[in-house]
Amino acid sequence: MPHKITDACAACGACAAECPAGAISEGDPIYVIDPEKCTDCGTCAEICPMSAIEGEKK
């Protein structure tokens, strides 16, 4: 289940720099996670200073 970046994103880029799968890219206006590349490791959620990343809900 891939993670999702919420509207609380401050577009700082911390998550993209730490993503081992390269699944995060700059969007407009917030960063986005490519669900095809996301391995659901949770690194992005741990590093996000805004707590703007959460696991997708079923």
C-alpha positions in Angstrom: 0.0 0.0 0.0 1.9 3.1 -1.2 2.1 6.3 0.9 0.4 9.5 0.0 1.4 13.2 0.5 -1.3 15.3 2.0 -2.1 19.0 1.6 0.0 19.7 4.7 3.1 19.4 2.5 5.4 22.4 2.6 7.2 21.3 -0.6 10.6 21.3 1.2 11.8 18.3 -0.7 13.2 16.4 2.3 11.1 13.3 1.4 12.3 13.2 -2.2 15.9 13.3 -1.1 15.5 10.4 1.3 13.3 8.1 -0.9 15.4 4.9 -1.7 13.0 4.0 -4.5 13.1 7.4 -6.2 9.3 7.4 -6.1 8.8 11.1 -5.0 8.9 14.0 -7.3 8.1 17.7 -7.2 4.5 18.4 -8.2 2.4 21.5 -8.3 2.0 22.7 -5.6 3.1 19.7 -3.4 5.3 16.7 -3.9 3.8 13.5 -5.2 4.5 9.8 -4.7 4.5 7.5 -7.7 2.5 4.5 -6.5 4.2 2.2 -9.0 7.6 3.0 -7.6 6.7 3.2 -3.9 7.9 0.2 -1.9 6.0 1.3 1.2 9.2 1.5 3.3 7.9 4.5 5.3 11.2 6.5 5.1 9.4 9.5 3.7 6.9 9.6 6.5 9.6 9.4 9.1 11.7 12.3 7.5 8.8 14.7 6.8 9.0 17.7 9.1 5.3 18.5 8.5 4.0 15.0 9.1 2.3 15.3 5.7 2.8 11.7 4.5 0.6 8.9 5.5 -0.2 5.3 4.3 -3.0 4.9 1.8 -6.2 3.9 3.4 -8.0 0.8 2.0 
